[in-house]
């Protein structure tokens, strides 16, 4: 099957998410915020979306220094944070308990 690779936007979303996830327990968010802006460049709308989704999904006591700093940024995050919270509450998808049809014929 031919592959066309990921779009530039998809790669940028991954890069932004990696910055936050790699630094989720940091106590000093200033360098992380600088790295996020540098990574996003002029794609501020994409940065806001990814930050909001990440904050909504991962915000808890252990990530509070970073999530509080991200919430304080002058970006429109509210709808994205809400969507991230919805995703975090939607449960985990897995294949646990799945028995393939072939397994019954072993």
HUBEL-V370328 format. One record per run of one state. SS is the DSSP state (~ for helix, > for strand, _ for the rest). FROM is the first residue (numbers start at 1). LEN is the number of residues. If there is no record, write none. Layout:
ss: [SS,SS]
from: [FROM,FROM]
len: [LEN,LEN]
//
This chain:
ss: [_,~,_,~,_,~,_,~,_,~,_,~,_]
from: [1,8,23,30,41,44,59,64,72,78,90,101,106]
len: [7,15,7,11,3,15,5,8,6,12,11,5,1]
//
